[in-house]
Amino acid sequence: MTLMTRTAATFLLGMIAACCVAQHPENAGELVDHGVGVPLAERRGVVVAQDANGRNLVIACSLDLSPRGWILVTDVDSGESEQIYCPEGVPNAAPYGSVMARTGKFYTSQGRTLLEFDPTSREWTFQGIPSNQVRAFLTIIEAPDGTIWTGDVYRAGLCSFDPQTREMLDHGRMDDREQYLSHLAVDDAGWVYCGIGTSRGNIVAYNLDTKEKLQIVDEQQRKVGTCTVHRGVDGKVYGKADLTGSTVYYRLFGGNAEVIEQKEMAQKEADGAIGWGGIFDTLPDGRRITAYDMEGKQISIQDPASGETREIALDYESEGSVLRVITGGPDGRVWANSAHPSRGVSYDPVTDSLQHYPGAIAVKGYGVQGKYIFGGHYGGGKLYVFDTTLPWNMAATQASLRGGLPGDELEKIAHSDEGKIDWLEQYNIVLFRAENYGGQIHFDLEAPEDGSYTLVVAPYMSPGYCTVQFLLNGQPLGEPFEANAPAVEQAPFQVFGPLQLKAGPHKLSVKTIEGKAGNPWIGISSILLTQETADQAIAEVQAPNPCMVAAYAPDINVPWGACAHPDGKHILISGTPGYGYIGGGIGIYDLETEESTLLTHEQLIPNHSIMAMAPLDNGDIACVTTVKGGHGTTAIENEGALFFLDWDTRTISFTTTLLSGINSIGLLRKGSDGMLYALADNGTLVVFDPQSRETVHTANLNQYGSRVANGMELGEDGDLYMVMTKGILRIKPGTYDVELLGTPTDNITAGIAVIKGRVYFGIGSRLWSCSL
């Protein structure tokens, strides 16, 4: 059954509505504020504490568009929460790493400002900027001597704060080219170790007294990725580096490095540090946070002694999450997507109703093909397709095994002498972490009688998993299964049979096999040994809507481009690649056959990424590029390009440099006059004739601000409409005249839908429109 014919549930789960009534002006250029699309904040990290009065607290960092950032402090015994805003004058910016120090103080950040919070007084007790070179702190840790160390982003810089003297120091870059200092650890000798990425992973040791920096990894073996470090319970630091040809593990002390086996890595010392979104979940009295849902405004606290779980309602005020992309749907509604947190949004111009939907999809670029809206999700380059004729339903059911043993039951029959077995409650899976590749986990199964059986295994996939071989009673079952994937998700069921088995015990084994990526790990969610057929044993899937139909990581990680082919059945996404990579591809999906194809940058223009696409009259695809790579990279090439993709051969038939010296061209649309209209990142509008293959017009539009994602669209009247950060524009095909329709109240952040005489766009968290 194909996506185009698949039916979905007829009920709508959890639609959240926020309506506003506005009198739409009829004069061209007048603006209407339709309200906040997603009035929610994102959880950016949670820690627990006990104040000086013995109160058990949960402290959560947040991210939204409120004028000032804030934390939410919840007393788990009284159930009361207090929203505490950051100090006056500290700009609202995303927090990443945080740490609950042994002194009882909580350290977090807002952009380049380091903050100290006292849970007892509920007051901020320090704020400071160590250097204007800092953009944001990726990681914050506490050293054994109480010093607070930070690693920052975009320069891989190291800074410190002494809580006693209140002195902040900038120790400079730890790598001359890399941008992300994501991991920190300090040994008992006082040396600081930095885990760095993303383009070429590195570990650097730093001596505070002498300012000496020592690179630990072999320069010739560095590759794409981020190295990690952690402080062990023995006071030494342990590092992991994925290098060319192998993964290397280190024991680090006093600036010296010893290469060791993975099994020699000491357990990580509990240090109170978390990354963004992480949870330090165990309260001092032993109670555990089993869920912290900031978007759903609820905490779940479990008492292990009684087994009881208590739900605590949260309440906070929020200016909402930023709108990132907008399009006009075939159903006449405006569709949008927000970021941090990511939610789908719709606005109905007929009823004047604005609503958002449960389920996080971080779309970067929208396209429309027939009744479908589609776009790529950041990260992982996942292609999602939404059928606008059916309800939004992200909570669709996955396939399940009737009578299969779930994860919590599998844990009871699992055993291994070659690794660690855990039950992950969040996913209800058994996770096996082998000490080395080749390690096996075993499950004891029982056949009640002689006969024919079907064995069904439900593995999970994850970026940390590896290839595995299934075996029954020591004999291989089928081909090895690749469990390494860009995202954590249920894998397709592995079905084996018919198997002729004798009554009695049988042993299913899962053997880890070394591949190109991952660790010797595997997750299993369910196993079923049955005398039924697979069709009888597997419950039917109820497809979600939107539905993820393909994934193109690492070639596409931030999918800026979306394009519908004129044949009515193919859809395309494109964008920049994964962290550390340079050069992005194009993902092509057939809605009828469900066939997916990836064209890599090597098949297109090496070291370029495709930012936008537009179909030509002959079915070929025009594409514009950027030379910028994934996060943490430095461009290799200098100038963005325009090229034509031959649809029949999937090869480039023409390429040119539109503007000399410009590294990125971000918007592209074909006008009603057949011309291609492109906007470069320097604010230059370029009109290109695809027939003569010549530029016929250019105009400098930087007086209207900067490019906005998805910011150009063809109107029903044949005119082109474009939003830039400081202006709403109409472009007349044929004459190329540019008319300013309106000036926004603040910078525009998202575009664009043109419906019933209005242009819709986003300003921060709010949906706006301008009359034509």
C-alpha positions in Angstrom: 0.0 0.0 0.0 1.5 3.4 -1.0 1.5 6.7 0.8 -0.9 8.1 -1.8 -3.5 5.5 -1.1 -2.9 4.8 2.5 -5.7 5.6 4.9 -5.2 6.9 8.4 -7.2 7.3 11.6 -10.2 9.5 11.4 -9.8 10.9 14.9 -7.6 13.8 16.0 -5.5 13.4 19.1 -4.8 16.3 21.4 -5.3 19.2 19.0 -4.5 22.4 20.9 -6.3 25.5 19.8 -5.6 29.2 20.4 -8.0 31.4 18.5 -7.9 35.1 17.9 -10.4 37.3 16.1 -9.1 40.1 13.9 -10.7 42.6 11.6 -8.7 42.2 8.4 -8.0 45.6 6.7 -8.6 45.9 3.0 -5.9 48.5 2.3 -2.7 47.1 0.7 0.2 46.9 3.1 -1.7 46.9 6.4 -0.6 44.3 8.9 -2.5 41.9 11.1 -1.0 40.0 14.1 -2.7 36.6 14.3 -1.1 35.7 17.6 1.4 33.3 19.1 1.6 30.0 17.1 3.1 27.8 19.9 2.8 29.3 23.4 5.2 26.8 24.9 8.8 26.7 26.1 11.5 24.0 25.5 13.1 22.1 28.3 16.9 22.7 28.2 18.1 20.7 31.1 16.9 19.5 34.5 18.8 19.1 37.8 17.7 18.2 41.3 18.8 19.9 44.6 18.1 20.1 48.3 18.2 23.6 49.7 19.5 24.6 53.1 16.0 24.2 54.5 15.8 20.5 53.4 13.3 21.2 50.6 13.7 18.8 47.6 13.7 20.9 44.4 13.7 20.3 40.7 15.3 23.1 38.6 14.6 23.2 34.9 16.3 25.5 32.3 14.1 26.7 29.4 14.2 28.3 26.0 11.5 30.5 24.5 11.1 34.0 23.1 10.3 35.7 26.4 12.1 39.1 26.8 14.2 37.5 29.6 15.2 33.9 30.0 14.0 31.9 33.0 14.3 28.8 35.1 11.4 26.9 36.7 12.0 25.8 40.3 9.6 23.1 41.6 9.2 22.0 45.2 8.3 18.4 44.8 6.7 18.1 48.2 4.4 21.1 48.0 4.0 20.7 44.2 4.5 24.5 43.8 6.6 26.0 41.0 8.3 29.4 40.8 9.3 30.9 37.4 12.5 32.8 38.1 13.6 35.2 35.4 17.3 35.7 34.7 18.9 39.0 35.9 17.9 42.3 34.4 20.1 43.1 31.4 21.0 39.5 30.5 19.8 38.9 27.0 17.6 35.8 26.5 19.7 33.1 24.8 19.8 29.3 24.6 21.4 27.6 27.6 23.3 24.4 26.7 25.4 22.8 29.5 24.6 23.3 33.2 25.9 21.9 36.5 24.7 21.5 40.1 27.9 22.0 42.1 28.8 20.3 45.3 28.4 23.7 47.1 24.7 23.6 46.3 25.0 26.3 43.7 23.6 25.9 40.2 25.5 27.1 37.2 24.0 27.7 33.8 24.1 30.3 31.1 22.4 32.6 28.7 24.5 32.9 25.6 28.0 34.1 26.7 26.8 35.0 30.2 27.6 32.5 33.0 25.1 32.5 35.8 25.2 31.3 39.4 21.9 30.5 41.2 21.3 29.8 44.9 18.4 27.4 45.3 17.9 28.4 49.0 17.5 32.1 48.5 16.0 31.6 45.0 18.3 34.4 43.8 21.0 34.8 41.1 24.2 35.3 43.0 26.6 35.9 40.1 26.6 36.8 36.4 29.6 37.4 34.2 31.1 37.3 30.7 34.6 35.9 30.6 35.3 37.1 27.1 33.6 38.8 24.2 35.0 36.0 22.1 32.6 33.6 23.7 29.3 32.9 21.9 27.7 30.2 24.1 28.8 27.6 26.6 28.3 24.1 25.3 29.5 22.4 28.5 29.9 23.5 32.2 31.6 21.3 34.8 32.9 21.5 38.3 36.5 20.5 39.0 37.5 18.7 42.2 38.8 22.0 43.6 35.5 23.7 43.0 36.5 25.7 39.9 33.8 25.9 37.3 35.1 25.2 33.8 33.3 25.9 30.5 33.7 24.9 26.9 32.3 27.2 24.2 31.1 27.0 20.7 32.3 28.5 17.4 35.9 28.8 18.6 36.4 25.7 20.9 37.4 28.0 23.7 38.0 27.2 27.4 37.1 29.5 30.3 37.0 29.2 34.1 35.3 30.8 37.1 36.6 30.7 40.6 33.5 30.7 43.0 35.8 31.9 45.9 37.5 34.8 44.2 34.7 35.4 41.7 37.4 35.6 39.0 36.6 34.6 35.4 39.4 33.7 32.9 39.4 33.1 29.2 42.1 30.5 28.5 41.7 30.8 24.7 41.1 28.4 21.9 42.0 24.8 22.5 42.0 24.0 18.7 43.0 26.4 16.0 40.4 25.3 13.5 37.6 23.3 15.3 34.6 25.1 16.7 32.9 22.9 19.3 34.4 22.2 22.7 31.7 19.8 23.8 33.2 17.7 26.6 35.4 18.6 29.7 37.0 16.7 32.5 39.7 17.5 35.1 42.0 14.9 36.7 43.4 14.8 40.2 46.6 16.4 39.0 44.6 19.5 37.9 45.0 19.0 34.1 41.9 19.9 32.1 41.0 17.7 29.1 38.9 18.9 26.2 36.8 16.8 23.9 36.5 18.7 20.6 34.8 18.4 17.2 33.0 18.3 14.8 35.0 18.5 11.5 38.1 16.7 12.9 37.7 15.2 16.3 40.4 16.1 18.9 41.4 15.7 22.6 43.5 18.4 24.1 45.1 18.5 27.5 45.6 21.9 29.2 47.8 22.8 32.2 46.4 25.7 34.1 49.7 26.6 35.7 52.0 26.6 32.6 49.2 27.3 30.0 50.7 24.3 28.1 48.4 22.6 25.6 49.0 19.0 24.4 47.2 17.3 21.6 46.4 13.7 22.5 45.2 12.2 19.3 47.3 11.4 16.2 47.0 14.4 13.8 47.1 12.1 10.8 44.2 9.9 12.1 41.7 12.7 12.9 38.4 12.5 11.0 34.8 13.9 11.1 33.4 13.6 14.6 33.7 14.7 18.2 36.0 13.1 20.8 34.7 12.6 24.3 36.3 12.7 27.8 35.0 12.0 31.2 36.4 11.9 34.8 36.5 8.4 36.2 35.8 7.3 39.7 39.6 6.8 40.2 40.4 10.4 39.6 41.8 9.9 36.2 40.3 11.0 32.9 39.2 8.7 30.1 38.9 9.6 26.5 37.4 8.1 23.4 38.4 9.1 19.8 36.9 7.7 16.6 39.9 7.9 14.4 40.6 6.8 10.8 40.5 3.0 10.9 39.7 2.5 14.6 38.3 3.8 17.8 41.0 4.6 20.4 40.5 4.7 24.1 42.8 6.6 26.5 43.6 6.8 30.2 44.7 10.4 30.8 46.6 11.8 33.9 49.0 14.7 34.4 49.0 15.5 30.7 50.1 11.9 29.8 48.0 9.6 27.6 48.0 5.8 27.7 46.1 3.8 25.0 43.9 1.2 26.7 41.2 -1.3 25.8 37.6 -0.3 26.0 37.0 -2.6 29.0 39.6 -0.7 31.0 37.6 2.6 30.9 36.7 3.5 34.4 33.1 4.3 35.3 32.2 8.0 35.0 32.2 9.9 38.3 28.8 11.5 39.1 29.5 15.2 38.7 26.1 17.0 38.5 26.7 18.1 35.0 24.2 17.9 32.2 24.0 18.7 28.5 21.0 20.7 27.1 17.9 18.6 27.4 19.5 16.2 29.9 18.0 15.3 33.2 19.9 14.6 36.5 17.0 12.6 37.8 17.6 11.3 41.3 16.6 13.4 44.3 18.7 13.3 47.5 16.0 11.2 49.2 16.1 8.6 46.4 12.9 9.6 44.6 13.3 9.8 40.8 12.1 12.0 38.0 10.6 9.5 35.5 9.4 12.3 33.2 9.7 16.1 32.9 7.4 17.4 30.2 7.8 21.1 30.0 5.7 21.3 26.8 3.0 19.2 28.5 3.5 21.0 31.8 3.9 18.0 34.0 6.5 16.2 36.1 6.3 12.5 37.1 8.1 11.6 40.4 8.5 7.9 41.4 9.2 6.7 44.9 11.2 3.5 44.6 10.3 2.4 48.1 6.5 2.4 47.5 6.6 2.1 43.7 4.1 5.0 43.5 4.3 7.7 40.9 3.1 11.2 41.6 2.2 13.7 38.9 3.0 17.4 39.5 1.4 20.0 37.3 3.6 22.8 36.0 2.6 26.3 35.2 4.6 29.1 33.5 4.2 32.1 31.2 5.8 32.0 27.8 6.1 34.1 24.7 6.3 30.9 22.7 8.7 29.3 20.3 10.1 30.9 17.2 8.3 30.3 13.9 10.8 29.0 11.3 9.0 28.2 8.1 5.5 28.9 6.6 3.7 27.7 3.5 0.2 27.8 2.0 -1.5 24.4 2.1 -3.7 22.9 -0.6 -6.6 23.0 1.9 -6.5 26.8 2.0 -4.9 27.0 5.4 -1.5 28.5 6.4 0.8 25.9 7.7 3.9 26.7 9.8 6.5 25.0 11.9 8.2 26.3 15.1 11.6 25.6 16.7 12.5 25.0 20.3 10.1 23.4 20.9 9.2 22.2 17.4 5.5 21.9 16.6 3.2 22.0 13.6 0.9 25.1 13.3 -2.1 25.9 11.2 -4.1 29.0 10.6 -7.5 29.0 8.9 -8.2 32.4 7.3 -11.9 31.5 7.1 -12.5 30.9 10.8 -9.6 33.1 12.0 -8.3 30.2 14.1 -4.7 29.5 15.0 -3.8 26.1 16.5 -0.8 24.0 17.1 -0.4 20.2 17.2 1.4 17.6 19.4 4.5 15.9 18.2 7.9 17.4 17.4 9.0 17.8 13.8 11.6 20.5 13.1 10.9 21.3 9.5 13.3 23.8 7.8 11.8 24.0 4.3 8.2 23.3 3.1 6.9 22.1 -0.3 3.4 21.2 -1.6 2.6 18.3 -4.0 -1.1 17.8 -4.6 -2.9 17.2 -1.3 0.5 16.8 0.6 2.7 19.2 2.4 6.2 17.9 2.8 9.5 19.0 4.3 12.8 17.8 5.9 13.4 17.5 9.6 16.5 18.8 11.3 18.5 16.8 12.2 18.9 13.5 10.4 17.5 14.8 7.1 14.2 13.0 7.7 11.5 13.6 5.0 8.0 14.0 6.4 4.8 14.0 4.4 1.5 15.3 5.7 -1.9 14.5 4.0 -4.0 17.7 4.5 -7.2 15.7 3.9 -6.7 13.7 7.1 -6.3 14.8 10.7 -2.9 15.5 12.2 -2.0 12.4 14.2 1.6 11.9 15.4 0.5 9.3 17.9 -0.2 6.6 15.4 0.4 3.0 16.5 3.5 1.1 15.4 3.4 -2.5 14.3 3.3 -4.8 17.4 3.6 -8.5 18.1 0.5 -10.2 19.4 1.7 -12.2 22.4 5.4 -11.1 22.0 7.5 -10.7 25.1 8.0 -7.0 25.8 11.3 -5.4 26.9 10.6 -5.7 30.7 9.9 -9.4 30.3 12.8 -10.0 28.0 15.2 -8.7 30.6 14.2 -11.6 32.8 15.2 -14.3 30.3 18.3 -12.5 28.9 21.8 -13.4 29.9 25.4 -12.8 28.8 28.9 -13.2 30.0 30.3 -10.7 27.5 28.6 -7.4 28.4 26.0 -5.4 30.3 22.2 -5.9 30.0 19.8 -3.1 31.0 16.1 -2.4 30.6 15.4 1.0 29.3 12.0 2.0 30.6 11.5 5.0 28.3 11.5 2.7 25.2 10.7 -0.6 27.0 13.7 -2.3 25.4 16.5 -4.5 26.5 19.8 -2.8 25.8 22.9 -5.0 25.4 26.3 -3.3 25.6 29.0 -5.9 24.7 32.5 -5.4 26.1 33.9 -6.0 22.6 32.6 -6.8 19.1 31.6 -10.4 18.9 29.9 -10.3 22.3 26.5 -12.0 22.4 23.2 -11.6 24.4 21.1 -14.8 24.7 17.3 -15.2 25.3 15.9 -18.5 26.5 12.8 -19.4 24.6 10.4 -22.4 24.9 8.6 -24.4 22.2 5.6 -26.1 23.8 5.4 -28.9 21.3 7.1 -30.3 18.2 6.1 -28.4 15.0 6.5 -25.5 12.7 7.3 -22.1 14.2 7.8 -18.5 13.2 10.4 -16.4 15.1 9.9 -12.7 15.1 12.4 -10.3 16.6 11.8 -6.5 17.0 15.2 -4.7 17.2 15.7 -1.0 17.7 18.0 1.2 15.6 20.2 4.0 16.9 23.3 6.0 16.0 25.1 4.1 18.8 24.2 0.6 17.6 26.0 -1.8 15.3 25.4 -4.6 12.9 24.1 -7.8 14.5 23.7 -11.5 13.5 20.7 -13.4 14.9 21.3 -17.1 15.8 19.0 -19.8 17.0 20.7 -22.6 18.9 24.0 -21.4 17.5 23.0 -21.4 13.9 22.7 -18.1 11.9 19.3 -16.8 11.0 19.3 -14.9 7.7 21.7 -12.1 6.9 23.3 -9.7 9.4 21.0 -6.8 10.4 22.3 -3.2 10.3 21.0 -1.5 13.5 23.2 1.6 13.1 20.9 4.5 12.0 20.7 8.3 12.3 17.8 8.2 14.8 16.6 6.1 17.7 13.5 4.2 16.4 11.8 0.8 16.1 13.4 -1.2 13.3 11.5 -3.4 10.8 10.6 -6.7 12.3 13.0 -9.6 11.6 11.0 -12.6 10.6 12.4 -16.1 10.5 10.6 -19.3 9.5 9.0 -21.6 9.1 11.3 -23.3 11.6 10.9 -27.0 12.5 11.6 -27.2 16.2 11.4 -29.9 18.9 9.5 -29.3 22.1 11.6 -27.8 24.8 14.1 -25.0 25.3 15.8 -23.0 22.5 18.3 -20.2 22.7 18.1 -17.1 20.6 21.4 -15.2 20.4 22.2 -11.8 19.1 25.9 -11.3 18.1 27.5 -7.9 17.7 29.5 -7.3 14.6 31.9 -4.4 13.9 30.9 -2.1 11.2 31.7 1.4 9.9 30.1 3.2 12.9 28.5 2.7 16.3 29.4 0.6 19.3 28.9 -3.1 20.1 25.4 -2.3 21.3 21.9 -3.5 20.3 18.4 -2.9 21.6 15.6 -5.4 21.4 12.0 -4.4 22.2 10.1 -7.7 21.7 10.5 -11.4 20.7 7.8 -13.8 19.7 8.1 -17.6 19.0 4.8 -18.7 17.6 3.1 -21.4 15.6 1.1 -18.7 13.8 2.3 -17.1 10.6 3.9 -13.7 10.6 0.8 -12.1 9.2 -1.3 -13.5 12.0 1.2 -12.5 14.7 2.0 -8.9 13.6 -0.7 -6.3 14.4 -1.5 -3.8 11.7 0.4 -0.5 11.5 -1.7 2.6 11.8 0.4 5.1 9.9 1.1 8.5 11.5 0.2 11.8 9.7 2.7 13.4 9.1 4.6 10.3 8.2 8.4 10.0 7.9 9.1 8.3 4.6 12.8 8.6 4.2 16.0 9.8 5.9 19.2 11.2 4.2 21.7 11.8 7.0 24.5 12.6 7.0 24.3 13.9 3.4 21.3 16.1 4.4 21.0 17.2 8.0 19.5 20.7 7.8 16.9 20.4 5.0 16.5 24.0 3.8 15.2 23.1 0.3 11.9 21.4 -0.7 10.6 21.0 -4.3 7.6 19.3 -5.9 8.3 17.8 -9.3 5.8 18.7 -12.1 5.0 15.0 -12.6 2.8 15.2 -9.5 4.4 12.2 -7.7 8.0 13.1 -6.9 9.1 15.3 -4.0 12.7 16.5 -3.3 14.5 17.9 -0.2 18.0 19.3 0.1 20.2 21.1 2.5 23.5 21.2 4.4 25.0 18.0 5.8 25.7 16.6 9.2 28.0 18.0 11.9 31.5 18.1 10.6 30.7 17.3 7.0 31.0 19.5 3.9 28.8 19.0 0.9 25.0 18.2 0.9 22.9 16.2 -1.4 19.3 15.9 -2.8 16.8 13.3 -1.5 14.2 12.2 -4.1 11.0 10.3 -3.1 8.3 8.8 -5.2 4.9 9.1 -3.5 3.4 6.3 -5.6 6.2 3.6 -5.5 7.7 4.8 -2.2 11.1 4.6 -3.9 13.8 6.8 -2.3 17.0 8.1 -4.0 19.9 10.1 -2.7 22.1 12.1 -4.9 25.3 13.0 -2.9 27.4 16.2 -3.4 30.0 14.1 -5.1 27.4 13.3 -7.8 26.4 17.0 -8.0 28.9 19.8 -7.2 31.5 18.5 -4.7 31.7 20.5 -1.4 28.5 22.4 -2.2 25.1 22.1 -0.5 21.7 22.8 -2.2 19.8 25.5 -0.5 16.8 25.8 -2.8 15.3 24.1 -5.9 12.7 25.1 -8.6 11.3 22.9 -11.4 11.8 24.0 -15.0 9.2 23.7 -17.8 11.0 20.5 -19.2 11.0 18.7 -15.8 14.6 19.4 -15.0 15.4 21.0 -11.6 17.2 24.3 -11.1 19.2 24.4 -7.9 21.2 27.1 -6.0 24.0 26.3 -3.6 26.0 27.3 -0.6 29.6 26.4 0.0 28.9 26.3 3.8 29.1 22.9 5.3 27.6 21.3 8.4 28.0 22.7 11.9 31.6 23.2 12.9 33.1 23.2 9.5 35.1 25.6 7.3 34.1 25.9 3.7 36.5 24.5 1.0 35.1 26.4 -2.0 34.4 30.1 -2.3 31.3 30.8 -4.5 27.8 29.4 -4.5 26.4 28.2 -7.9 23.3 27.7 -10.0 23.0 24.3 -11.8 20.4 22.4 -13.7 19.7 18.8 -12.8 18.7 16.6 -15.8 15.7 14.8 -14.5 16.0 11.8 -16.8 19.7 11.1 -16.1 19.9 12.6 -12.6 23.1 14.4 -13.7 24.1 18.0 -14.0 23.5 19.5 -17.5 24.5 23.1 -16.7 26.2 25.1 -14.0 27.2 28.7 -13.5 28.3 31.1 -10.9 25.5 33.7 -10.5 27.5 36.2 -8.5 31.2 36.5 -8.1 32.5 36.2 -4.6 29.2 35.3 -3.0 29.3 32.0 -1.1 25.6 31.3 -0.6 22.4 31.7 -2.6 19.4 30.8 -0.4 16.1 31.4 -2.3 15.0 30.3 -5.8 11.6 30.4 -7.6 10.5 30.3 -11.2 8.3 33.3 -12.1 5.2 33.4 -14.2 7.4 34.8 -17.0 9.6 31.6 -17.0 12.5 33.4 -15.4 14.4 32.1 -12.4 14.4 34.5 -9.4 17.2 33.9 -6.9 18.2 35.8 -3.7 21.9 35.7 -2.6 22.9 36.1 1.0 24.3 39.5 0.3 20.8 40.8 -0.6 21.2 40.7 -4.3 18.2 39.6 -6.4 19.3 37.8 -9.6 16.9 37.1 -12.5 18.2 34.3 -14.8 16.8 33.2 -18.1 16.9 29.4 -18.2 16.5 29.4 -22.0 19.4 31.7 -22.9 21.2 30.7 -19.7 22.1 34.3 -19.0 21.5 36.7 -16.1 19.0 39.3 -17.3 18.7 41.5 -14.2 20.1 42.1 -10.8 19.0 44.4 -7.9 20.5 45.2 -4.5 17.8 44.6 -1.9 19.8 44.7 1.3 18.0 47.9 2.4 15.2 45.4 3.2 17.4 43.3 5.5 18.5 39.7 5.2 17.2 36.6 3.5 14.4 34.7 5.3 14.0 30.9 5.0 11.2 29.9 2.6 10.8 33.6 1.9 9.7 33.7 -1.7 6.5 32.4 -3.3 4.5 32.8 -6.5 1.1 34.4 -6.0 -2.2 33.5 -7.6 -2.0 36.8 -9.5 1.3 35.8 -11.2 3.4 38.2 -9.1 6.3 37.0 -6.9 6.1 37.8 -3.2 9.2 37.8 -1.0 9.9 38.7 2.6 13.2 39.8 4.0 13.9 40.6 7.6 12.8 44.2 7.2 10.3 44.2 4.3 7.4 42.6 2.6 8.0 42.8 -1.2 6.2 42.3 -4.5 8.3 41.6 -7.6 6.7 42.1 -11.0 7.7 39.4 -13.5 8.6 40.9 -16.9 9.6 44.3 -15.6 11.4 43.0 -12.4 10.1 46.0 -10.5 10.3 45.6 -6.7 7.6 47.2 -4.6 7.6 47.5 -0.8 4.2 46.4 0.4 4.8 46.8 4.1 7.4 47.2 6.9 7.2 44.7 9.8 7.1 45.8 13.4 10.2 43.6 14.1 12.5 41.4 12.1 10.7 38.7 10.1 11.9 35.2 10.9 9.8 32.9 8.7 8.1 32.9 5.3 5.9 32.6 3.4 2.3 31.8 2.3 0.3 33.8 -0.2 -3.5 33.0 0.3 -6.6 35.0 -0.6 -4.9 38.4 -1.1 -2.6 38.2 1.9 1.1 37.3 2.6 1.6 35.4 5.8 4.9 35.4 7.6 6.4 35.0 11.1 7.9 37.5 13.5 9.4 35.6 16.4 6.7 33.4 17.8 3.8 35.3 16.2 2.0 34.8 12.9 1.5 38.0 10.9 0.0 38.8 7.5 0.1 41.7 5.1 -2.7 42.6 2.7 -1.9 42.8 -1.0 
